């Protein structure tokens, strides 16, 4: 007998196969398809983040959630841990600069009531996510970019700091020797943190923050600060976040797509699979790029899927924080 869940799973695989001309190179594992949660179970706080370093973000978020704090406060505090980590070369301080040696950061945040804020190509500020939150809460706008975003941040009391660490500078100088620029992200350079949290009241919030593609063109903005592309939350349905080549995610309005698929009955896992299929369909060189999605629905079920092997994500639920290996299309 084909259960509804199996049917949906097969449907998603079917679209992946169709998008790839009929072959699914690596099938999607059933193992982490869903966290079984009875529909009547009381909502428990949960945090899900892209990549294994998301564990640290989850820890910080869960401290707040366990004390009855809001999903919004938790998600901001969670990603701030990664923004402050100098060793992480794709988020916040220590992030790889653009080809001119400028560290320009992108971030966004979304609250349960649907309000959102974003900053693009923001320089000198360690916590772009907090500036994005101020944009959401203190201005009539959603997105501020470049100098305007910096001016706003300074007016809000944020301090100007040098974000180019010695290590990142050295790597950039090394890169300059050849200056080969191919807008391709390999697995090692995928460090955007996208995070979704659910608080004890079942409210959902999300955030996404990155220094973007290493050695990008000055002024390049990826998917991460674009609401609907790098992040989307709908308090009635769930939330999703993306990592990988932003140019490909934007074409499919990836995170919004994942949430809409969940609204239409897909599990978070099936929704991520179908969104990757859509990305692949719209990007002919998909074999050269990585894109991954994470998702969680209102019931606390989670999922993650990417084009290539190597994508993982961290889920903190039921008192346990753990890394899950995402399933993928290509070995
Ligand atoms: N999505 C980010 C961007 O395109 C990069 C990444 O996640 O690796 O800017």
Boltz pocket constraint, residues with backbone or C-beta under 6 A from the ligand:
constraints:
  - pocket:
      binder: B
      contacts: [[A, 90], [A, 185], [A, 189], [A, 190], [A, 191], [A, 192], [A, 210], [A, 211], [A, 212], [A, 213], [A, 221], [A, 222], [A, 223], [A, 224], [A, 242], [A, 243], [A, 244], [A, 245], [A, 246], [A, 247]]
      max_distance: 6.0
